[in-house]
Amino acid sequence: MTEKDKKIFTCIVCPVSCRITVTDEGGNKLSVSGHSCKRGEKHAESEYTDPHRMITTTVKTEGSTRRRLPVISDSEIPKRCMEECLALLYGMTITAPIRCGDVVVENICGLGVNILASRSIQKRI
């Protein structure tokens, strides 16, 4: 077994912060050790095979006293799609007014995830 067949993660699921080792045994079989709960085992397997992340960023605004609107995804997206999603968000401009919780982008990049406003902004008078 080589060093690249093995990866160590610090679990973020609970406050214990276990150091979990995932070893690729070949043939789609993974060996997981160092976890103290099933949630940690599942987290480490997911991080090894297909990591997901929340999007939190800002988009440009027009017609408001605020220049940028903070936004957040309503669920996690595959990490491999992060760059494409962020490029779309960085390239857009949204017009005020916007209410906290409004959908800014529906089904971003066809992933079934919506991008929501995480604060309200008023229209400039």
C-alpha positions, 0 to 999 in steps of 0.5 A: 500500500502506498502513501497516496492510498491513505488520507487523514482527516480531522472530523468536524462533525462534533467537538471531539475532532477525531483524526480519521484515517481513510485507506483505499483498499481497492475495488471501491472498498474503503477502510476507515479508522480513528473515528469515535462515532458513525457520523464521523465515519460517514463524514470521512468517507464523504470527504474522501470520495466526493466532498461537499461545501456550502457557498457563502459569498457576496454578489454585486448590487445596484440601486441600493446603499449597499454595494454587495449582498451576502448570499448562502446556499440552501444546501451543500454543493459538490466541491468540484463544482465550487469554481463554476458556481462562484464564477456565476455569482461573481459575474452577476449583479442584483437589483434592490430591494431584496429581502433576507431569504429571497432566492437569488439564483434558483438551481445553481449550475443545475445542482438542485441548490438555491442561492439565498440572500442572507440579509435584506437590502433596501432600494436607494431613494 
